[in-house]
Amino acid sequence: MDITGTTFIPGATSGIGLALALRLQAAGGTVVVGGRRADRLQQIAAEHPGLDTVVVDTTDPASIRAAADQVLAAHPDLDNLVTMAGVMRVEDWRTPEGFLASAEETVTTNLLGPIRLIGAFVEHLRSRPAATIMTVSSGLAFVPLRATPSYNATKAAVHMLSESLRLQLAGTGVQVLELVPPSVRTALLPGQEESAFAMPLDAFADEVVALLEADPDAHEVLVENVRFLRFGEARGDYDQVVATVNASDPHGH
């Protein structure tokens, strides 16, 4: 991924998305931040001159198509798409009232959202000399957190989608790059911003950019903190990793 290129990051009005957007801008890239709230986007544009913004609701196919048209009209040199938007919900699967609505929302946002975004941009990206689709999975794609079944499942699906797209797009000039965050101090879950188990946001974003600079052709972006989860099965200590993750912090990931 060329971090000095032009990048669209929907779901970047806070947390990991905004932190990454600001670092790509600082590295010399042109960055378009997407989000649902126009007032929040205006605030971001005012606070960070040079960032472009577009309203997009990644749960709405029509909104995605409209945002894609707007982004490509303003930035025909777009090189990178980062499918950042996501939700994480604590669920109780012992009764349908405890999970069904949440599960449907999570699948729509975390899985259909990236699929629809890729659908809106893949032809354009294939027309570029070099381009990148960055998906965003999670350490929980590889190790389940008891409290968040639908989140775990959608992130596992994003991982396998990334693996599959990389095979299909081989030779097209479109790199498929999977960002695999650990638990990071964001507002993804209540209390996560204060979690001692979670990685500080600035430290995470700094390490991500350093990894992108060090290996622009990587398949996965793995900060040191996520390797414990990512490679548990390969190391042969998967059961211990599952136990540790679920004992450490019931709301972390």
C-alpha positions, 0 to 999 in steps of 0.5 A: 500500500502506498501511504502517500497515495489517495485513500478513502476511509469510510468509518473514520470519524473516530477511533482507529479510522480517524487515527489512521487517516491523520497519519496517512495525511501526515505521511503526504497522502490525500485522505477522504474520511467517510461517516454518517454524521455530516456535523461530525465530518464538518468538525473533522474538516475544520480541525484537520485542514486538508482532509476531505469528507463525504457522508456515507452510511455503510449499511445503506447500499444507495448511500455507498453508491452515492458516496463512491460517485462523489469520491471518484468525481473529486478524486479520480486518482483514488488508489486505496480503499480502507473498509473500516466501518464496523460495530461490536455488540455484547450478545446473549445467544441463549434466547433470540431476544438476546442476540437476533437484532444485534446479529443482523446489524453486525452482519450488515455493517461488518460484512455486507458493508465491506462487500458493498464498498468493494463492489462500488470501487473495485472496477476503478481500483483495477484501472489504476496502475497500483491500488490497495483494498485494505480490509479490517478484521480483528484478532477475534477473527482467530480467537473467539471472545465469549461476549461477542459471537456475531462480531467474531464471526463477521471478522472471521468472514472478513479474513477469509474474504480477504484471502479469497480476493487476494487470489482473484485479484492477483495480477490485476495491480490491486493489492488486498491488505488485511489490517488485524487489530488487537483490542485498542482503546476506542469506544467500540465497546463501553469501557474499552477506552479505559481498558488496561487490556487494550492497546493505546490508540496512538501506539497502535496507529503509529505501529500500523504506519511503521509496518506499512512503510516497512513492508508495502507489499504485505498481506497482513498488518499485524502489530505485535500485540495481536500476534498472540491471537493470530498465531495461537492455532499455528503455535498449538496453544489455541485452547490456552489463548482462548482461555486467556482472552476470555479471562483477561477482559470480558469486553476487550478483543 
